[in-house]
Amino acid sequence: MKRISLIIILAAACISLSAQLDPERQWPWYRGYMISGTLDNAGLPEKFDFRTGENIRWKTEIQGLGLSCPVIWGNRIFLTTAVSKADDKGFRPLWANSVILPPQYRKE
């Protein structure tokens, strides 16, 4: 009985925590929530200026050969890019994962 009560309490806590991150205010995949390409009622600025920094909170250089559609969840942004070890100039992301390329075979 204690085990079932603990499971119910943990499940309720997880549901409560996940509800705090309103999915309509996140950008979880390509074109955003519901794949609409919009983020309603987010309080985003209508204009910004890179030269003056108007309505820009932060910016960073992203290394690599390509970028994916950003995923925004909470206060974090997730991107994918391809960075070779030769290009590594001290960039230290919060999280990174390496992928080994499969061998390339010539078509004959």
N, C-alpha and C positions, 0 to 999 in steps of 0.2 A: 504494500500500500504506500509506503514511504517513497518507493522508487517511482511509482506512477505519479504521485504528487510532485516529485522533483521534476519529472519530465514535463508535466503540465506547466509548472512555473517557468521552466527554461523556455518552453515553446512560447508562452505568453510574453516573456521578456524579449525574445527574438522578434516576434511580431511587432511589439511596441517600438523597438529600436528601428526596425526597417520602415515603419510608418513615419518616423521622424524625417526621413529623407524622402520628401514628396517626389515621386517619379516624374511628375509633370514639370518640375523645376530642374531636372537633370538632363543630360544629353548622353544617353546610354549607348547609342549606336549611330550608324550613318543616318543622316537627316533627322536625328533627334528622337524624342519621345513620340510614339505613334507614327514615326517616319513621315512627319508632316513638314519638316524643314523650318519649323517655327518654334518659338519658346514663348508662349503666352504669359502675360502678367508677371514677367521676370524682373521688371524694373530696370531693364537695360538702357543704356544711353542711346539716343537717336543719332548722335554723331560723335566722331572721335578724330583726333589729329595726331599722327605719329611725330610730326615735327615739334609741336608744342607740348605733347604729352597729355593733352586734354582727354579726360575719360579713359586713360590707360593706367591700370594699376601696376602692371609689371610686364617685362618682356625678357626673352632669353633667346640665345642662339641655339638652334637645333642642328646637330651634326648629322651627317649621313646622306644617303642617296635618294631617299624619298620619305614622304610623310603619309600617314593615314588620316582618316577623318578622326578628329579628336573625340575622346570619350570624356565627358565631364561628370563626375560623381562626387557630391559633397563639395569639398574645397580642393579636389585633386583633378588633374588633367592627365589622361593616358594617351600616349602616341606610340606608333611604331615607326622605326626607321632602320636602315641598314648602315652600320658603322664598322669599317674594317679596323683592325688593330693598328694599322699604319696611320689612320686618321685620328686616333685617340690622342687628344691634346689636354688630358687632365679632366675631361668631362666626367662627372660622377652623378649619374641619375639616382633617384631614390630607389628605383628597382630596375633591373635589367635581366634579360634572359638571352643566352647564346643559343644559336641554332647551327648545327653542323650541316654543311651542304652535302648533298648526295653526290657520288661520283658522276661525272659527265661522260657519256658514251657517244662516240661518233656514229652517225647513221651511215651505213654502207649500202 
